Amino acid sequence: MAPTGNISLTALAEKNAFHQKFIRDEDERPKVAYNQFSNDIPVISLAGINENGGDRAEMCRKIIAACEDWGIFQVIDHGIETKLMNSMTRLAREFFELPAQEKLKFDMSGGKKGGFIVSSHLQGEVVQDWREIVTYFSYPIKARDYTRWPNKPEGWRAVTEAYSEQLMDLGCKLLEVLSEGMGLEKDALSKACVEMDQKVVVNFYPKCPQPNLTLGLKRHTDPGTITLLLQDQVGGLQATRDGGKTWITVQPVEGALWSILVTMVM
């Protein structure tokens, strides 16, 4: 959905404005505070993921258990450079701080395959999410359309390319672990997912004047194979394992990445 008029959601938030189209039905509204953290989600070290032996076997066991129990877990010692993660986070903040007219140069409404938009790129949604997003495909490389990638702030393209490369490598290693856990050959899922798509999605949730009436991102499951999520320390990510009867707000861990098993393996 396109922004309201020619302004962004950030501009609305600065004016303390709130529109009816963001109001969720009562049963869809937040049930748990964004900062009421739970430590129920496993935090798993990937140290030794490139080796064979007991440490890798124990790591695999923990990952499979987390997938069966929650379908989501945090990983540390994952090999993604801290400097790179910090740069990606900084550039994301700087992009969303740009004036509305700068962000709207990459407006992806009307079916464009990437860019900036408020709420969601999905068509026909009646109630909007309280978020701004930048999204585009980074893999396969031949499918990259750099005209849909932000050219501000400076360094966005180079940092995103390096970050995407390291995430792709980590994703493939996690697929190997999942293959082993299912009793398959180590490279079974990687072979099945040859020429994998990788989509960059950067979410920003401006301060909301009526947070009890809306959600930054509605209840959902991710499509694809696996999601790797870098979260800041503000919190707000929530998970359920009983079909939405109960929810927890997951505890952010500095330097960790969320690994989310998604709804479809092809």
Secondary structure, 3 states (H helix, E strand, C coil): CCCCCCCCHHHHHHCCCCCHHHCCCHHHCCCCCCCCEECCCCEEECCCCCCCCHHHHHHHHHHHHHHHHCCEEEEECCCCCHHHHHHHHHHHHHHHCCCHHHHHHHECCCCCCCEEEECCCCCCCCCCCCCEEEEEEEECHHHCCHHHCCCCCCCHHHHHHHHHHHHHHHHHHHHHHHHHHCCCCCCHHHHHCCCCCEEEEEEECCCCCCHHHCCCCCCCCCCCCEEEECCCCCCCCEECCCCCCCCEEECCCCCCEEEEECCCCC
